[in-house]
Amino acid sequence: MSQVVPEKPLRVVVWSTGTIGRHAIAGIDAHPDLELVGVWVSNPDKHGKDAGVLADLGRDLGIVATTDRDELIALAPDAIVHTAMADDRVFECIEDLISFVEAGINVTSSGPVLLQWPEEILPPEFIERIEDACARGNASMHINGIDPGFANDVLPLVMTSLSQRIDEVRVMEICNYATYYQPVVMGDLFGFGRPMEEVGMLWHPGILTMAWGSVVRQIAAGLDIVLDEPLTEEVDRRPAERDTPSVSGDIAAGTMGAVRFQLTGKVDGIPRVVLEHVTRTDDDSQPEWETPPAGSDACYRIKITGEPMMNVDFTHHGEHGDHNVSGMITTAQRIVNALPAVVAAAPGIVRAIDLPLVTGRGLVSTGSTTEARA
């Protein structure tokens, strides 16, 4: 299916202006098919500030941020790009998303990530409630990003189109999180910088499946295989070997400094789809674990075992920052650029494998490279 092009620009509200939301504002401002009409903020200090200021664009956009959600709903936008923190308030966020679609507003969101493929995670009656809300509002809901998201759903499934036989699909993130500014994620969820006996929330049984099960199950659906349940979780946490600086709080030697985890989907006991993360806070730690390609500080690695054998390293890097900066940009842009397709989709939860081709249509720079960067 070809990409969707709306007849007129879609009116869009950005919901939050944090590490992802500010990039969403910039992405909407640059997109010819989208018009920014409102911005929601949770911080009262941001209320009344121009969206261009909050997005560090160096210019005003004429759209003033507000803490008043009813004011934004009353705008009746075509869509909301929801980028509010969801990892530590999953069900509160789901209630927000339900309220949006019930009001007839389409939604793309960076979380909660379990909604990328909620089957086997949420109870069937909860999923039915979301679908019913979409039907009543005649609106669609799409949750995605870079990981969980494009790097481990669309990209590996596109690669399998070259396969003659598939024995295993393995999708990996290999990354140093020391420059990732998200203290809640780094401390409470992962446990970085905490004593080894203090177990982060992610490492309790069932949480990895809730967070990344959508990846494994979406790939399985794309390959038309039925996985054994439950999925298999494996975690290997390691202490930092030396004091290490981190923007989310320095990592003292002996506290948790690295982790490797896997979430495996098996068929008749044989691994077929594997999600693996290698997460360091010190580039020199755990050299026996997989590392990014030379010259890169992080990558998404896809390994397809079968005929033929295929490996792809997907790297990204911010023009004015590192991989953690570009990770926020790519997350924002995936749900911004998908807006026309999501708005055009039938009401309900729209999964990555449901979308037509999504491209960066209209985003090619005009003028010289120097002018485009100015």
N, C-alpha and C positions, 0 to 999 in steps of 0.2 A: 504494500500500500504506500502511496506517495505521501509526502508530508502535508500537513494541514496548514492552509493559509487563510486567516480570517478576512472577511470582507471589509472590516474596519477595525482599528486598534481596540484591543480588549482593555477594559478599565480594571485596574488591579490595585489592591491594597497589600502592603507588606506588613506582616504581623511580627514585630520585634526587630530590633536593630543591633543585635549583638554580633558575634564573630561571623555568622552566616548572613544575617539580615541586612547588614550594611552593604554586602556584596550584591544581594538581591536587588536593592535599590539601584545600584549602579547598573546592574544587568538590565533591569526594566527600562531605565532611562536610555540605554543604548539600543534597545530593541524596537524596530520600526512597527511591529505589530502590537505593541503594548503601551499603555498610558498609565503612569502612576497617579492615583487619585487620593490615596490616603496612606498613613503610616500609624501603626499602633505601637506604643511603648509602655513598658511596665514601670520604668523608673520615672518618678515625678520630675526629676531634674531635667529630663529630656522633653517633657511636655512643652509644646509651643516652639520647639526648635525646628528649623527647616530641615527637610529630609536630606538635602545636599550637604548640609553641615554634618549631620549624623553619619552620612556615608563617606565623609572625607573627600568629597568631589571638588572642593575648592570653589564652589559656586552654589547659589541657592537654586532650588527647583520650584519654589513657590508652593510647596506642599508642606504644611505644618503638622508635626507629629502630635498625637493625642493619647491620653490614657483612657479616653471614653470609648469603650467598645461599641456602645449603642450608636454613637455618632457615625462610626465607620460602617456598621451594618446598614444604617439608614441610607448610606450612599448607594446601596444596591449595586456593588461592583460585579463585574463578570466573574472575578476570581480573587481569592486571597492566597498569597504566597506566605505560608506559615513557617517561620524559622525559630520559634521560641524553644528554649531548652525543654527537652522532653524526657531525657534519660532518667531523671529523678522524680518525675511527675507524670508518669505514663498515662494513667487513667484520667487525670485532670485534662491533659492535652486531648485525649480522645473525646472527652465531653465538649471541648472547644470546637473540635473539627465537626462533630455531629451538629452542634448549634449552627455552624456556618452553612452546611449543606441543607439543613432544614429551612434555613432562610433563603434558599435558592441560589447560594453562592458556591461556585466550583472552588476546589481547594487543591493546591499542591503543597506538600510539606516535607521537611527534612526528618520528621519523626512524629510519633513513635514508630521506630523502624519495624516493629512486629507487624504493622499494618501493610507492609509490602506483600506479605503472604500470611494472613492471620490464621489460616486453617491449622489445626493441631496445636495452636497456642491459645487463642481465645475460644471460649465456649461457643458452640454453633448459634445459640440464641443471642449472644452479644454481636456476632457477625451479622445475623439477620437484622438486629436493631439498627446497625450502621447502614446496611443496604436499604432498609425501609425508610430511613431518614433521607437517604439520597433520592429514593423514588418519590417521596413526598415533595422534596424541594426541586426535583428534576435537575439534580446536580451531581457532579462526579468528584471523586477524591483519589488523589494519587500521591503516594509517599515514596520518596527515592532520595538519591544523593550520589556519593561516590563510593562509600563503603560503610554500611550495606548500601548497595546501589549499583550504578553503572559498571564499576570495575569488576564486580562479581555477580552480575546478572546478564545484562545485555552483551557486554564484551565477550565473555566466555561462550555464551550461546551462539553468537555470530561466528566465533572460531570453529564451533562444532559443525558448522555448515560445510567445512572442508574435510570432515572425517569420513572414512570408510568404515571404521570400527572404533568404538569408544570403550575402553576398559575403565578409565577413571578420569574425572575432571577435578582438578585441584586448583582452587583460587586462593591467592595469598596476598597479604599485606605485610611488607617488610619495611619497618619505619622506626626512626628515632623520634620519640615524643617530647624530648627535652624542650623544644621550642613551641610546643602546643599549649597555648594559653587557655586552659579550661580546668581550673582547680578542682571542681566537683568531680569531673570525669577522672582526672589524674589521681586524686586522693581517695575519694569515697568509692568510686567504681573500680578502678584498677588497683589502688593501694600503693601506688608509687610513693616512696619516701616514708612509708609506714613500717613499723616493725613486722618482721616476717610472720610472726604469730597472729598478727591482725589481718584477717582475710578480707580483701575487698569484695564488694557486693557481686561483682561479675563471677567470682569463683565459687559461689554457692551453687549446689546442684540445681540444674534446670534454667539458670539465668542465661548461660551462653545460648541455649536453645531459644529462649525468648528473644535474645538480641540478634542472633544471626541465623536462627532456624529458617527464617524467610528466604535467605540466600540459598541454602541447600535445597529447600523444597521447591523454590522457583526454578532452579536449574533442573531438578528432577522432573518437574512438570513439563519443561521445555523439551526434555529428552523422552518423555512419555514412559517413565519408570515409576514404580511404586516402591517407596523406601520402607525398610523395617522401622518400626517405632519401638521405643524412643530412639532419637539420634544419640550418637556416642560422643561424650564430652571428655577431653583430655587437657590438663593444664600442668605446665611446668614453670613454676615461679622461681626466680633467682635473686639473691641479694646483690646490691651494688658492691663492686670491688673497691671503689674509691669514692670520695666526695665528688658529686657531680652537680653543676649548676643546672637549674631548670626554671623557666619563666613561670611555672605554676607552683613553685616551691622547691628549693634545692633538695637533692637526694643525698642523704648521708650514707657513708659506707656502712654496709651491714643491713640497711633497710632495703625494702624491695626496689630493685632497679631494672628488672627485665622479666618478660614473660613470653612464653610460647604456648599457644593453645590451638586445639583442633576441634572442629565439630564435624562429625562424619556421618554421612548418610549411606547405609548399606542396603544391598539387595541380596536376600538369602545369605546374610552374614559376610558378604564381600563388599569392601569399600568401593563406592561408585562416584560419590560426590563428596569432596572434602573442602571445608573452609579452614584455612590456617592463617594465624597471625603470629609474626615475630616482632615483638615490640620492645625496643631498647630505650634507655635514656643516656647511654654511653656507647658511641660507635664501636669502641674496642672490646666491649663485653661479649661474652659467649660467641667466640669466633667459630665454634662448631655448628652454630645455627646458620641458616641461610642469610646471605647479605645482599644488598642492592648491587646492581652492576657498577663497575668501576666508573668513577666520575659522577655518580648520583648519590643523593642522600636518602632516597627512599624509592620504593617501587611497589606496584601491584604486579604480581607474577602469576601467570596462568600456565598450567601444565596439563596438557591433554595426552594421556597415555593410550595408545592404541595404534591404529594404522591410518595416517602416519602419526609419528610422535611430534607434538607441537609444543613449543614454549614461546611465550610472549612476555616481555617486560614492559609495562606501561609506567613511564616516569612523568612527573610533572614538577614544575618549579615556578614560584611566583616571580614576576618581573621585578618586584620590589620586596621580595621575601623568599622564604624557603618553601619546602614541600608542605609544611603545615599551613602556610598562608594559601597556597594554591589549592590545598584540600578544601578549604572553606569556599574558595571561589568556584571550584568545580561542583561542589555540592549545591551551591546556590544556582549556578547556571543550568544544571540538569533540570531542576524544578522550574526555573524561569523559562527556559527554551521549550520545555514540554507543555507549557500552558495552552497554546492553540489546540494541540491534540487532545488534551484533557478536557477542555471546554467543549470540544466537538464530540467527545465520547458519550456513549449511552450512560444514563445515571447509574451510580454504583461505585464500588472500589475498582479503580483501574490499575492493573498490575503492569509491570514493565513489559512483560511478554504480550500484553494487549495493545501496546502503543504502535502506531505507524512510525515511519522513519522520522526521527527528530534530528535536526541539524542546527548549525549556527547561521541559518539564513538571515541575511540582512546585517550581519555583524562584521563583514570584511571591511578593513580600514579604508578610508578614502585619503588621498594625498600621500605624502611620503611617510615612511615609518616614523621619522622624527616628529612630524606633525601629529601623527596618530597618538604618539605617546605623551604629547604635551598636555 
